[in-house]
Amino acid sequence: MNEVIIKKIGDSLNIKYKQVETVLSLLSDGNTIPFIARYRKEATGSLNEEIIRSIN
């Protein structure tokens, strides 16, 4: 995905670029939002379902 878009998403949600990049990667691998929120906290920096849904 375009770095500019990822940066804009991160800025609008007030989260780090790496968090957005990680969530998008996990989603593209077929992981569900609840799965990411519950079992990938270490990768996402403990983002909740609402923020992950906003990234999606």
N, C-alpha and C positions, 0 to 999 in steps of 0.2 A: 504494500500500500504506500501511497505517496507520503513522504515525511512531513510535508506541509500540512496535510490533512490530519495526520496523527498529532502534530503539535497543536493544531487548532482545537482538536477534541480534548486534549489534555488541558489546554489553557481554559477552555470553557467549563470543564468539570473540576478544575483546580486540582489535577492530579499529574503525576510525572509522565513524561514521554514513554519511559520504559514500561510503566503499568499499562498504558493503552496498547503498546506494541505487544505485550505479553498476552493481554486479554484477546486481542484480535487473532493472535497466533493460536491460542487455545480454542477459540471458536471455530477457526478454519480447520482445525484438526478434528472437529466433530464433537467437542465437549459441550455439554449443556450449561446454561447459565447457573442453575442450582448446583451442579457438580463443581463448577469453577469456584463459586462463592464458598462452598463448604470444604472442598478438598484441595484447593490450590491457593490457599491463603498465603503461603510462603512465596509463591511466584507472583501474586498480584498485589502484595502489600496489604492484604486483608480488605480488599474492596468488597462492598456488599452487593447483593443482587441488583439493587436499584441502579447503582453506578455502572455495573457491568451491562445491564440492559440498556442504559443510556449510550454506552460505547457501541453496542451492537446496532 
